[in-house]
């Protein structure tokens, strides 16, 4: 390229976005932005601020909520300008250090795009994930110049709208582009002074241009009966939908005009958890209600909210951005990951079932009590997969799957390559085929692409990260 030999190592992202806006304002479309450092030159330049990676003091921790908010409003203004000319931004950030993602991510969020973040980027370890996500972003079905309006029947009102969009007026959501990967959440409340109809009806209309240039409208209408008894509502609550909504309401505490401390966001979820438990105790038939505290616990222990010094502020901000448009299944996976045992597979597990789908192992509770020192356990949260190998794992398993005789001989990075998409199906050993099939099937259920990290008990530093997924445990270390 023309800048291949440049000696400059600073970024002028704001000026580049401005130039791209001028060049495309007559046609709109999609803008792919790749960045590896904080923009310190040109328009909307940012300055390096102290972060939790640089300071562990309690005074600095109190400022974390401030660091999760934009330092300047310039990128919000740019996103609004891009949305006005029907341009959306897909932001790919692969830094080695702090980049003030809180200031940059509105570029994508307010223009209908997504943020893709690869901290401490290493091409060998994360290159496959970057490639897969770029290919998916470029090839997925898109709706262009989209607007969406949601209506609800008499006696109700829509009070909040969440997702990656801009809102014009009271109820018009504007997105220069939209995809099936994104989810929008609305909160309905009773309209005081107006008697509700016996059936509440919600209608969503999405108007967009498809890739063939046709203007299309899709209308979804949903109706359900209303009841007079609050107890009846509690008995039929959808815990997964509630978990998604609580996540949005929690993040609302950090936005203007409230801009509360991060501790207040955690307190909000704790208070909601107490209310749910109290409601469940008064509703013996509401068994599904007791799942909500488990999701809240997982969210509190996730990188989005975990009260610890091991979560960089940019990484926390990325997960906040991701939660802003995640689907219900992916939000549930983020709050309560799935864990499988791979060391004792039966005949059917790992093979194609009657419908042609790979049969997965039974999911396990997220506690170390379900683990053993000779085991192999896979865990996934919709964003990443981790494979934990116990020190006492069978040499037969190691040789069949990884072609090594002892766990000390295993190179985690090289072993993870065996499960890259290009290598799935290349194994010849029956056990290795089963393990590859399971990992491939789990990966195919999630978007974006999930990178696999392999950790060995008491040998790799990443082991602590694995046990942070075990949200039902108080401790992070497995004693065996």
Backbone torsions as a table, in degrees:
resi	resn	phi	psi	omega
1	UNK	NA	172.1	-175.7
2	UNK	-70.0	-19.1	-179.7
3	UNK	-109.9	20.9	-174.9
4	UNK	-61.2	-36.0	-174.3
5	UNK	-100.0	12.7	-177.4
6	UNK	-65.8	145.9	177.2
7	UNK	-98.6	-6.4	-178.2
8	UNK	-75.8	138.3	179.7
9	UNK	-126.0	30.2	177.0
10	UNK	-114.8	160.1	-174.9
11	UNK	-114.6	139.4	173.7
12	UNK	-119.8	56.3	-173.3
13	UNK	-57.4	-44.4	-177.7
14	UNK	-59.0	-43.4	179.7
15	UNK	-67.1	-37.2	178.6
16	UNK	-64.4	-41.6	178.2
17	UNK	-64.3	-40.1	178.4
18	UNK	-61.8	-43.2	179.0
19	UNK	-63.9	-41.3	179.2
20	UNK	-65.7	-35.8	178.0
21	UNK	-63.3	-44.0	179.8
22	UNK	-63.9	-39.6	-176.4
23	UNK	-71.6	-25.4	-173.2
24	UNK	-115.5	3.0	-172.5
25	UNK	-65.0	-20.4	-179.3
26	UNK	-82.9	-10.9	-175.6
27	UNK	-133.1	-24.5	-177.9
28	UNK	72.4	-161.0	178.2
29	UNK	124.7	-149.7	-175.3
30	UNK	-120.2	134.3	-179.1
31	UNK	-113.2	122.1	178.1
32	UNK	-99.4	116.7	-178.5
33	UNK	-111.8	127.3	178.1
34	UNK	-117.3	125.4	-176.4
35	UNK	-138.9	146.5	179.3
36	UNK	-128.6	2.6	-178.4
37	UNK	-155.2	166.5	-179.7
38	UNK	-70.6	134.3	179.4
39	UNK	-73.5	116.9	-176.7
40	UNK	-118.7	6.1	179.8
41	UNK	-128.3	156.7	172.2
42	UNK	72.5	-155.6	-179.0
43	UNK	-64.5	145.3	174.5
44	UNK	52.3	42.7	178.3
45	UNK	-72.1	150.7	-178.3
46	UNK	-116.5	162.6	177.5
47	UNK	-118.6	150.3	177.5
48	UNK	-68.9	122.5	177.2
49	UNK	-106.1	154.1	175.9
50	UNK	-63.6	140.4	-177.7
51	UNK	-127.7	175.8	-179.0
52	UNK	-68.4	-20.5	175.3
53	UNK	-69.8	-29.5	-175.2
54	UNK	-95.0	-16.8	-177.9
55	UNK	-148.4	131.2	-178.5
56	UNK	-109.1	10.0	-176.6
57	UNK	-69.4	154.6	179.9
58	UNK	-64.9	-32.4	178.4
59	UNK	-63.5	-40.4	178.4
60	UNK	-67.8	-38.2	179.6
61	UNK	-61.0	-34.1	179.3
62	UNK	-66.0	-21.7	-178.4
63	UNK	-92.4	3.0	-174.6
64	UNK	-62.6	-38.7	178.9
65	UNK	-60.5	-36.7	177.3
66	UNK	-64.4	-38.2	-179.3
67	UNK	-71.0	-17.4	178.0
68	UNK	-84.9	-3.3	177.8
69	UNK	-108.5	153.3	-177.9
70	UNK	-58.9	136.8	176.9
71	UNK	-75.2	-30.0	177.4
72	UNK	-134.7	161.1	-179.1
73	UNK	-96.2	2.1	-174.1
74	UNK	-61.0	-39.2	-178.0
75	UNK	-76.4	-23.9	171.2
76	UNK	-66.9	-44.4	178.1
77	UNK	-61.8	-40.5	179.3
78	UNK	-65.4	-39.1	178.1
79	UNK	-63.3	-40.4	177.8
80	UNK	-65.6	-37.7	177.9
81	UNK	-67.9	-40.3	178.6
82	UNK	-65.4	-41.4	177.7
83	UNK	-61.5	-34.8	179.8
84	UNK	-66.5	-24.9	178.1
85	UNK	-106.6	19.2	175.2
86	UNK	61.5	42.5	175.0
87	UNK	-116.5	133.6	178.3
88	UNK	-113.0	153.5	-176.8
89	UNK	-116.7	130.0	167.4
90	UNK	-108.1	116.3	-171.6
91	UNK	-104.1	116.5	177.1
92	UNK	-109.5	116.7	-176.8
93	UNK	-121.5	120.4	-177.6
94	UNK	-129.5	75.4	-172.5
95	UNK	-96.0	171.0	170.8
96	UNK	-103.8	-15.6	-177.5
97	UNK	-149.4	-168.8	-176.2
98	UNK	-61.4	134.2	179.9
99	UNK	-126.9	5.3	-175.9
100	UNK	57.6	58.4	-178.9
101	UNK	-61.6	-27.8	179.8
102	UNK	-59.7	-34.4	179.4
103	UNK	-80.5	-28.2	-175.3
104	UNK	-86.5	-33.4	-169.7
105	UNK	-66.5	-23.1	174.7
106	UNK	-59.4	-24.5	176.1
107	UNK	-53.0	-44.5	-179.5
108	UNK	-83.0	-46.6	-172.1
109	UNK	-62.1	-42.0	-175.4
110	UNK	-85.9	-3.2	176.9
111	UNK	-112.7	11.7	176.7
112	UNK	85.7	12.6	-179.4
113	UNK	-103.5	-165.5	-178.4
114	UNK	-132.4	159.7	175.6
115	UNK	-103.7	131.5	175.9
116	UNK	-118.5	120.5	-170.0
117	UNK	-127.1	130.5	-177.8
118	UNK	-129.0	84.0	-175.0
119	UNK	-67.5	149.0	-179.1
120	UNK	48.4	52.3	-169.7
121	UNK	-57.4	130.8	174.9
122	UNK	-131.9	119.0	-173.2
123	UNK	-60.6	-38.2	-178.3
124	UNK	-65.0	-39.8	-175.1
125	UNK	-88.3	-34.0	-173.7
126	UNK	-114.8	-1.9	-176.9
127	UNK	-60.5	-39.2	179.8
128	UNK	-63.9	-40.3	179.4
129	UNK	-64.6	-44.1	178.7
130	UNK	-60.7	-46.3	-178.4
131	UNK	-61.5	-46.7	-178.1
132	UNK	-63.4	-38.7	-178.0
133	UNK	-74.0	-33.9	175.6
134	UNK	-66.1	-45.3	179.4
135	UNK	-60.8	-43.8	179.6
136	UNK	-63.5	-42.7	-179.8
137	UNK	-62.9	-37.2	-176.3
138	UNK	-79.9	-24.5	-172.1
139	UNK	-109.4	-10.3	-177.7
140	UNK	-70.4	156.9	178.6
141	UNK	-68.0	132.6	-175.7
142	UNK	-121.8	148.1	167.6
143	UNK	-111.3	130.9	-173.2
144	UNK	-108.9	152.6	177.4
145	UNK	47.9	55.4	-172.9
146	UNK	-93.9	144.4	169.5
147	UNK	-134.1	145.4	-178.4
148	UNK	-135.6	137.7	176.7
149	UNK	-128.8	136.0	-179.8
150	UNK	-119.4	130.9	-179.7
151	UNK	-123.0	154.3	178.6
152	UNK	-136.7	153.9	-172.8
153	UNK	-72.9	172.2	-174.3
154	UNK	-59.7	141.6	-179.7
155	UNK	96.3	-4.6	-180.0
156	UNK	-132.9	161.1	176.1
157	UNK	-145.1	149.3	177.1
158	UNK	-93.6	117.7	-172.2
159	UNK	-101.0	-28.4	-177.1
160	UNK	-138.3	145.8	176.7
161	UNK	-128.5	130.8	-179.0
162	UNK	-128.5	147.4	-179.6
163	UNK	139.2	179.5	-179.1
164	UNK	-90.6	94.7	-176.7
165	UNK	-164.7	176.3	166.8
166	UNK	-119.7	147.4	-179.3
167	UNK	-110.8	128.9	176.0
168	UNK	-112.3	131.0	-176.8
169	UNK	69.5	-150.2	-176.5
170	UNK	-85.2	-34.2	-168.5
171	UNK	-144.5	15.8	-178.8
172	UNK	-102.4	116.3	178.1
173	UNK	-95.6	129.4	-175.0
174	UNK	-113.8	128.8	178.6
175	UNK	-139.6	115.5	175.8
176	UNK	-56.7	-28.1	173.2
177	UNK	-149.0	154.4	177.6
178	UNK	-144.0	151.0	-179.9
179	UNK	-138.3	169.0	178.2
180	UNK	-75.4	-6.9	178.8
181	UNK	-76.2	-19.4	-174.2
182	UNK	-100.2	151.0	-179.6
183	UNK	-128.4	142.2	177.2
184	UNK	-116.4	140.1	-178.4
185	UNK	-120.5	135.1	175.7
186	UNK	-125.4	148.0	178.7
187	UNK	-112.2	125.2	179.6
188	UNK	-104.9	140.5	177.1
189	UNK	-130.4	156.4	176.5
190	UNK	-71.3	138.8	178.8
191	UNK	-90.6	106.6	-176.2
192	UNK	-62.9	138.7	178.6
193	UNK	93.0	-7.4	179.1
194	UNK	-122.6	124.8	-179.6
195	UNK	-72.1	126.0	-179.0
196	UNK	-72.8	153.0	174.7
197	UNK	-71.7	157.3	178.5
198	UNK	-60.7	-28.6	178.0
199	UNK	-118.2	123.5	176.3
200	UNK	-91.2	131.4	-176.7
201	UNK	-121.3	130.8	176.7
202	UNK	-117.6	131.2	-179.9
203	UNK	-128.6	131.7	179.4
204	UNK	-119.7	127.3	178.7
205	UNK	-120.8	122.8	179.5
206	UNK	-114.9	119.2	178.2
207	UNK	-108.2	125.2	-177.1
208	UNK	-154.1	168.6	174.8
209	UNK	-106.3	125.5	179.7
210	UNK	-81.9	177.5	-175.0
211	UNK	-69.6	-10.5	175.7
212	UNK	-91.7	2.2	178.5
213	UNK	86.5	8.3	-179.4
214	UNK	-90.3	137.5	175.3
215	UNK	-85.3	121.0	-171.6
216	UNK	-126.0	145.7	173.6
217	UNK	-124.0	131.5	177.5
218	UNK	-118.0	129.1	-177.1
219	UNK	-121.6	127.6	175.6
220	UNK	-118.5	130.5	179.6
221	UNK	-125.5	132.3	-179.1
222	UNK	-130.8	133.9	178.2
223	UNK	-129.7	145.0	177.0
224	UNK	-148.2	153.8	-179.8
225	UNK	-74.1	145.0	172.8
226	UNK	-96.4	155.3	179.6
227	UNK	-129.0	158.3	-179.1
228	UNK	-87.6	-22.0	-174.4
229	UNK	-95.5	120.4	174.0
230	UNK	-58.7	-29.8	179.4
231	UNK	-62.6	-36.5	179.4
232	UNK	-66.4	-36.4	177.3
233	UNK	-64.7	-45.8	-179.2
234	UNK	-60.1	-38.7	-176.9
235	UNK	-68.9	-18.5	-176.1
236	UNK	-120.0	22.1	-178.2
237	UNK	-69.5	146.9	175.8
238	UNK	-95.1	106.4	-173.8
239	UNK	-64.5	-32.1	-179.0
240	UNK	-70.7	-42.2	177.6
241	UNK	-65.1	-37.5	177.9
242	UNK	-64.1	-40.9	-179.9
243	UNK	-61.7	-42.1	178.3
244	UNK	-62.2	-46.2	-177.8
245	UNK	-65.4	-40.3	178.4
246	UNK	-62.8	-36.2	176.9
247	UNK	-61.7	-42.5	177.9
248	UNK	-66.4	-42.8	179.9
249	UNK	-65.3	-34.5	175.9
250	UNK	-62.7	-46.6	-179.4
251	UNK	-66.8	-24.8	178.5
252	UNK	-62.7	-27.6	179.6
253	UNK	-66.3	-18.2	-178.1
254	UNK	-95.3	-3.4	-177.1
255	UNK	-98.2	158.1	176.2
256	UNK	-58.6	147.0	3.1
257	UNK	-88.9	-2.4	-173.4
258	UNK	-73.3	-56.2	179.1
259	UNK	47.0	54.9	-177.6
260	UNK	-76.7	169.8	174.0
261	UNK	-71.7	158.5	-179.1
262	UNK	-62.6	-32.0	178.4
263	UNK	-61.7	-31.3	179.6
264	UNK	-71.9	-31.2	175.0
265	UNK	-65.7	-40.7	176.7
266	UNK	-65.8	-40.8	179.4
267	UNK	-63.4	-36.4	178.3
268	UNK	-59.8	-46.6	179.8
269	UNK	-66.1	-38.3	177.8
270	UNK	-62.3	-41.2	179.1
271	UNK	-65.8	-40.9	177.8
272	UNK	-64.9	-36.7	178.3
273	UNK	-63.1	-41.5	178.6
274	UNK	-63.0	-39.3	178.7
275	UNK	-66.6	-38.7	179.3
276	UNK	-65.3	-44.0	179.6
277	UNK	-61.9	-42.2	179.2
278	UNK	-63.4	-41.0	178.6
279	UNK	-65.9	-36.8	179.9
280	UNK	-67.8	-36.2	179.1
281	UNK	-65.9	-28.4	178.3
282	UNK	-91.2	0.7	-178.0
283	UNK	-132.5	83.0	-176.5
284	UNK	-58.0	-25.3	-176.6
285	UNK	-87.5	-5.7	-176.2
286	UNK	-92.8	64.7	-178.1
287	UNK	-65.2	-35.9	-178.1
288	UNK	-65.3	-22.6	-178.7
289	UNK	-62.5	-30.6	-177.0
290	UNK	-73.1	-8.5	175.1
291	UNK	-75.8	-26.4	-176.3
292	UNK	-61.5	-46.1	177.3
293	UNK	-57.9	-32.1	178.1
294	UNK	-66.2	-41.5	176.9
295	UNK	-66.0	-40.4	178.7
296	UNK	-63.5	-42.2	177.9
297	UNK	-59.5	-44.7	179.1
298	UNK	-63.6	-38.7	178.4
299	UNK	-65.8	-40.1	178.9
300	UNK	-65.3	-30.4	-179.4
301	UNK	-94.2	0.4	-178.9
302	UNK	-79.6	165.7	177.2
303	UNK	-61.1	-19.2	179.5
304	UNK	-68.5	-29.4	-174.1
305	UNK	-135.0	-6.7	-173.6
306	UNK	-55.0	129.2	-179.2
307	UNK	-87.2	78.5	-179.7
308	UNK	-149.5	166.2	-178.5
309	UNK	-89.9	5.2	-174.5
310	UNK	-98.3	6.7	-179.2
311	UNK	-112.9	104.5	177.9
312	UNK	-59.0	149.1	-174.2
313	UNK	-64.9	-34.2	177.4
314	UNK	-64.9	-39.7	179.4
315	UNK	-66.5	-40.6	177.6
316	UNK	-62.4	-42.8	178.9
317	UNK	-64.0	-34.5	177.1
318	UNK	-63.1	-44.1	-179.1
319	UNK	-68.5	-31.1	173.8
320	UNK	-63.5	-43.1	178.1
321	UNK	-62.6	-42.2	-178.5
322	UNK	-64.4	-42.2	179.0
323	UNK	-63.9	-21.7	-177.5
324	UNK	-66.3	-20.8	-178.4
325	UNK	-138.5	14.6	-179.1
326	UNK	-69.5	148.4	173.6
327	UNK	-70.5	167.1	179.4
328	UNK	-60.9	-49.2	179.9
329	UNK	-59.6	-39.3	-179.5
330	UNK	-72.3	-33.8	175.2
331	UNK	-65.5	-42.1	178.0
332	UNK	-62.5	-41.6	178.6
333	UNK	-64.5	-35.4	178.1
334	UNK	-67.0	-40.3	-179.7
335	UNK	-76.1	-37.9	-178.0
336	UNK	-139.5	89.7	-177.2
337	UNK	-61.7	166.9	175.3
338	UNK	-99.6	140.1	176.0
339	UNK	-126.9	134.3	-179.7
340	UNK	-126.1	146.9	170.9
341	UNK	-94.9	129.5	-176.9
342	UNK	-111.1	0.2	-173.7
343	UNK	-91.9	-9.7	-178.5
344	UNK	-135.7	54.4	-177.5
345	UNK	-73.5	137.8	176.5
346	UNK	-84.5	-175.4	-173.1
347	UNK	-63.1	-39.5	-173.9
348	UNK	-82.9	-30.5	-175.4
349	UNK	-68.1	134.4	-178.8
350	UNK	89.3	-2.6	178.0
351	UNK	-110.5	163.0	177.9
352	UNK	-70.4	133.0	179.6
353	UNK	-86.3	-165.1	-176.9
354	UNK	-62.1	-32.8	-178.5
355	UNK	-94.3	9.0	179.0
356	UNK	85.5	-1.0	179.5
357	UNK	-91.8	146.9	179.6
358	UNK	-68.2	131.3	177.8
359	UNK	-78.8	119.9	-179.2
360	UNK	-90.3	153.8	175.1
361	UNK	-64.3	164.3	176.9
362	UNK	-67.0	137.8	178.4
363	UNK	-73.0	148.0	-177.4
364	UNK	-111.5	155.1	172.9
365	UNK	-64.9	149.0	-176.1
366	UNK	-85.3	72.0	178.1
367	UNK	-146.8	147.6	179.4
368	UNK	-65.8	-16.1	178.2
369	UNK	-65.4	-19.1	178.4
370	UNK	-88.5	-0.6	-174.8
371	UNK	-108.3	156.5	178.1
372	UNK	-134.9	155.5	-175.9
373	UNK	-67.1	-21.6	178.8
374	UNK	-99.0	13.9	-173.4
375	UNK	-94.8	168.3	173.5
376	UNK	-130.5	121.4	-172.3
377	UNK	-128.4	134.4	178.2
378	UNK	-108.8	133.2	178.0
379	UNK	-131.6	141.7	179.7
380	UNK	-144.9	142.6	-179.5
381	UNK	-121.0	18.5	-177.8
382	UNK	85.1	-12.8	178.6
383	UNK	-114.6	-35.6	-177.1
384	UNK	-150.7	152.7	172.6
385	UNK	-113.6	145.5	174.4
386	UNK	-132.5	137.3	178.7
387	UNK	-115.9	117.8	-177.9
388	UNK	-102.3	129.5	178.8
389	UNK	-113.5	121.1	177.7
390	UNK	-70.8	152.9	-178.7
391	UNK	-62.3	-26.2	-176.6
392	UNK	-100.4	20.2	-178.8
393	UNK	-61.2	146.2	-176.5
394	UNK	-60.3	132.6	174.2
395	UNK	-59.0	-30.7	178.1
396	UNK	-63.8	-41.2	178.1
397	UNK	-63.8	-45.9	-178.9
398	UNK	-60.1	-43.0	-177.9
399	UNK	-71.7	-39.6	-178.4
400	UNK	-65.5	-40.5	-173.2
401	UNK	-94.4	-39.0	-172.2
402	UNK	-117.3	-4.7	-179.3
403	UNK	60.2	37.2	172.9
404	UNK	-128.7	157.0	-176.4
405	UNK	-92.8	-27.2	-176.7
406	UNK	-137.0	153.4	-175.7
407	UNK	-65.9	-29.4	178.8
408	UNK	-66.5	-23.1	-179.5
409	UNK	-81.9	-8.7	-174.1
410	UNK	-80.3	128.4	171.8
411	UNK	-95.3	109.6	-174.8
412	UNK	-56.0	-40.6	-178.2
413	UNK	-68.0	-43.9	178.7
414	UNK	-66.6	-37.0	179.5
415	UNK	-65.8	-37.1	179.7
416	UNK	-64.5	-29.8	178.8
417	UNK	-63.7	-24.9	178.9
418	UNK	-63.0	-19.5	-176.2
419	UNK	-111.0	13.8	173.3
420	UNK	-66.1	152.4	-177.6
421	UNK	-51.7	-36.9	-178.0
422	UNK	-68.6	-21.3	-177.1
423	UNK	-102.1	-7.8	177.7
424	UNK	-64.1	125.8	-178.5
425	UNK	97.5	-4.8	-179.1
426	UNK	-86.4	-15.0	-177.8
427	UNK	-69.7	152.8	178.6
428	UNK	-115.7	-24.7	178.1
429	UNK	-72.3	135.2	-177.8
430	UNK	-55.9	-41.3	-179.8
431	UNK	-68.5	-42.0	178.8
432	UNK	-62.4	-36.8	177.6
433	UNK	-63.0	-42.8	179.0
434	UNK	-61.5	-46.5	-178.2
435	UNK	-64.5	-42.9	177.0
436	UNK	-61.9	-41.8	179.7
437	UNK	-61.5	-42.5	-178.4
438	UNK	-65.1	-48.0	-179.5
439	UNK	-64.0	-41.0	177.7
440	UNK	-64.0	-39.6	179.8
441	UNK	-67.7	-42.8	178.5
442	UNK	-63.0	-43.2	-179.7
443	UNK	-63.7	-36.8	-177.3
444	UNK	-70.1	-18.9	-179.7
445	UNK	-79.5	-13.8	-171.4
446	UNK	-119.6	149.8	169.0
447	UNK	-133.9	137.7	3.7
448	UNK	-77.5	-170.9	-178.0
449	UNK	-61.0	133.9	-179.8
450	UNK	-99.3	119.5	175.3
451	UNK	-76.6	143.0	178.5
452	UNK	-100.7	128.3	174.1
453	UNK	-117.5	131.0	-178.8
454	UNK	-107.2	129.9	178.3
455	UNK	-127.7	143.6	179.6
456	UNK	-108.7	138.4	-176.9
457	UNK	-56.7	125.4	175.4
458	UNK	62.5	15.3	179.6
459	UNK	-121.8	-25.6	-175.2
460	UNK	-121.2	141.9	-178.6
461	UNK	-65.7	-27.5	-178.4
462	UNK	-68.5	-4.0	-178.0
463	UNK	-62.8	-37.0	178.2
464	UNK	-58.3	-40.1	179.5
465	UNK	-61.5	-38.3	179.0
466	UNK	-60.7	-45.8	-176.2
467	UNK	-73.2	-15.9	173.4
468	UNK	-67.5	-21.4	175.7
469	UNK	-73.0	-19.2	-176.2
470	UNK	-82.2	78.1	-169.1
471	UNK	-71.4	-15.1	179.2
472	UNK	-82.1	-8.4	-179.7
473	UNK	-98.2	151.1	174.3
474	UNK	-82.2	-33.0	-176.3
475	UNK	-103.4	162.0	-177.1
476	UNK	-107.3	-2.5	-174.8
477	UNK	-114.1	133.3	179.3
478	UNK	-91.2	124.0	179.3
479	UNK	-100.1	115.1	-179.7
480	UNK	-140.6	NA	NA
